[in-house]
Amino acid sequence: MTDGHATPAGSEGATFVIRRKVLKLFGAAFYIRDPAGSLIGYCKQRAFKLKEDIRIYADEACTSEWITIKARSIIDFGSTYDVARPDGRVLGSLRRRGLASTFVRDSWLVFDAGGREVAQVREDGSALPVLRRFVDFVAVLFPQRYSLVRNDGAVLATFRQRFNPFIYQLEVRIAHVDPAVEDALILAVGCLITAIEGYQAGG
């Protein structure tokens, strides 16, 4: 990785944590920590309005922008988000699979910088994802799990919600390094999962 504050290159097996904190005045905020526990990403937005750009900074002072996640259109059932560096270098894009993600099981298509579909993000399980959407205690007792799967079936990363009824934390583990899917793009997937959960929960 490059840009001074990017994630480590060749980080196979590395685990990152994305934490959402509710702020009374600002809505909510992301905190992204690397395997050593150091803060590498921070984002603050009013109630995570996904029709707006999500800008992630390298520190809480928001002095150094790290990556941007920009929706191509206002929020809808099948939004596409472009992920880029502050200098405009595109890392890829993410497209949520509309109605199925809302009512059945969360699913995303992942595209590389050239616009080619290279992987999918799938919410693990069959019955549990549906129950989580309609039964509160299921969502608490059985946290979400996702897999980022390349088109050839290789698992590039896993996303696991840590069991905590008060604080939303998403554990992101890099399972396999692929030059077409940078760690920053994988973490952007994690940020969108965290933001969507916050939006659907109303906080």
C-alpha positions in Angstrom: 0.0 0.0 0.0 0.9 3.6 -0.5 -0.1 7.1 0.5 1.7 7.2 3.8 -1.1 5.9 6.1 -2.4 3.0 4.0 -2.8 -0.5 5.3 0.2 -2.8 5.3 1.2 -4.6 2.0 0.9 -8.3 2.0 -1.3 -8.4 5.1 -2.6 -11.9 4.6 -4.1 -13.1 7.9 -4.2 -9.5 9.3 -7.3 -8.6 11.3 -8.8 -5.0 11.5 -11.6 -3.8 13.6 -14.2 -1.2 12.6 -16.2 0.3 15.5 -19.3 2.5 15.3 -19.8 5.1 18.1 -23.0 7.0 18.4 -22.5 10.8 18.9 -25.2 12.9 20.3 -24.4 16.0 18.2 -23.0 14.4 15.0 -25.0 11.1 14.6 -22.2 8.5 14.5 -18.5 7.9 13.8 -16.3 5.1 12.5 -13.0 4.1 14.1 -10.9 1.7 12.1 -8.0 0.1 13.9 -5.1 -2.0 12.4 -3.9 -5.4 13.8 -1.7 -3.5 16.4 -4.7 -1.6 17.6 -3.6 1.7 16.1 -6.2 4.1 14.6 -5.8 4.2 10.8 -9.2 5.5 9.8 -11.9 7.8 11.2 -15.1 9.1 9.8 -17.8 11.3 11.3 -21.2 11.9 9.6 -24.7 13.0 10.6 -26.6 9.8 11.0 -24.6 8.2 8.1 -26.7 9.7 5.3 -25.5 7.4 2.6 -26.6 9.7 -0.3 -23.6 11.8 0.8 -19.9 11.0 0.4 -18.2 9.0 3.1 -14.8 10.5 3.7 -12.4 8.6 5.9 -9.5 10.3 7.5 -6.3 9.0 9.0 -6.9 10.7 12.4 -9.7 12.1 14.5 -8.6 15.7 13.7 -9.6 15.0 10.1 -6.4 16.6 8.8 -5.4 13.8 6.4 -7.9 12.2 4.1 -7.4 8.5 3.5 -10.1 7.2 1.2 -13.5 8.4 -0.1 -16.6 6.3 -0.7 -18.9 8.2 -3.0 -22.4 7.1 -4.0 -23.1 7.6 -7.8 -26.7 8.5 -7.0 -29.0 9.3 -4.0 -29.6 6.3 -1.8 -31.7 3.6 -3.4 -32.1 -0.2 -3.2 -29.1 -0.9 -5.5 -26.6 1.9 -4.9 -23.1 1.8 -6.4 -20.2 3.4 -4.4 -16.9 4.4 -5.9 -13.9 4.0 -3.7 -10.9 6.2 -4.3 -7.8 7.8 -2.8 -7.7 11.6 -2.2 -5.6 12.1 -5.3 -8.4 10.6 -7.4 -6.8 7.1 -7.9 -9.8 4.7 -8.1 -9.5 1.5 -6.0 -12.7 0.0 -7.3 -16.5 0.2 -6.7 -19.2 -1.6 -4.7 -22.7 -2.3 -5.8 -25.4 -3.5 -3.3 -27.9 -6.0 -4.6 -31.1 -4.2 -4.1 -34.2 -5.8 -2.7 -32.4 -9.1 -1.8 -30.0 -7.2 0.5 -32.9 -5.4 2.2 -35.2 -8.3 2.9 -33.3 -11.6 2.5 -29.5 -11.6 2.7 -27.0 -8.8 2.2 -25.0 -9.1 -1.0 -22.6 -6.8 -2.8 -20.7 -7.0 -6.1 -17.1 -5.8 -6.1 -15.5 -4.2 -9.1 -11.8 -3.4 -9.7 -10.4 -0.1 -10.8 -11.1 -1.0 -14.4 -14.8 -1.7 -13.7 -14.5 -5.5 -14.0 -16.5 -7.6 -11.5 -13.9 -9.5 -9.5 -15.7 -10.6 -6.3 -18.9 -10.7 -4.3 -19.6 -10.0 -0.7 -22.2 -12.5 0.8 -23.9 -12.5 4.2 -23.3 -16.0 5.5 -26.1 -18.4 6.4 -29.6 -18.9 4.9 -32.3 -18.6 7.5 -30.5 -16.5 10.1 -30.0 -13.4 7.8 -33.8 -13.3 7.2 -34.6 -13.7 10.9 -32.1 -10.9 11.9 -34.1 -8.5 9.8 -37.4 -9.2 11.6 -36.5 -10.6 15.1 -34.5 -8.3 17.3 -33.1 -10.9 19.7 -31.8 -13.0 16.8 -29.8 -10.0 15.6 -28.3 -9.7 19.1 -27.6 -13.3 19.8 -26.3 -14.3 16.3 -24.1 -11.5 15.0 -23.6 -11.1 11.2 -20.9 -12.8 9.2 -19.9 -12.0 5.6 -17.4 -13.4 3.1 -15.7 -11.6 0.3 -15.4 -14.3 -2.4 -13.5 -13.9 -5.6 -15.1 -15.1 -8.9 -13.0 -18.3 -8.8 -14.3 -19.2 -5.3 -11.2 -18.0 -3.3 -12.2 -16.2 0.0 -10.3 -12.9 0.1 -11.7 -11.7 3.4 -14.2 -12.3 6.1 -16.3 -9.9 8.1 -17.6 -10.8 11.5 -19.7 -8.7 13.8 -18.4 -9.1 17.4 -21.1 -10.0 20.0 -21.8 -6.7 21.8 -25.4 -5.5 22.4 -24.2 -1.9 23.0 -21.4 -1.2 20.5 -21.3 -2.3 16.9 -17.9 -3.7 16.1 -17.0 -5.4 12.8 -13.9 -7.6 12.6 -12.3 -7.7 9.1 -9.8 -10.5 8.4 -7.7 -10.5 5.2 -7.7 -14.2 4.2 -5.9 -13.9 0.8 -4.0 -11.0 -0.9 -5.2 -10.1 -4.4 -3.6 -7.1 -6.2 -6.9 -6.3 -7.8 -8.6 -5.9 -4.4 -6.5 -3.7 -2.1 -6.9 -3.9 1.6 -8.3 -0.3 1.6 -11.1 -1.5 -0.8 -11.8 -4.4 1.6 -12.0 -2.0 4.5 -14.3 0.2 2.5 -16.6 -2.8 2.2 -16.5 -3.1 6.0 -17.3 0.6 6.4 -20.3 0.3 4.2 -21.6 -2.7 6.1 -21.2 -0.7 9.3 -22.9 2.4 7.9 -25.8 0.4 6.4 -26.3 -1.3 9.8 -26.3 2.1 11.5 -28.7 3.5 8.9 -31.1 0.6 9.2 -31.0 0.8 13.0 -31.6 4.5 12.9 -28.3 5.5 14.5 
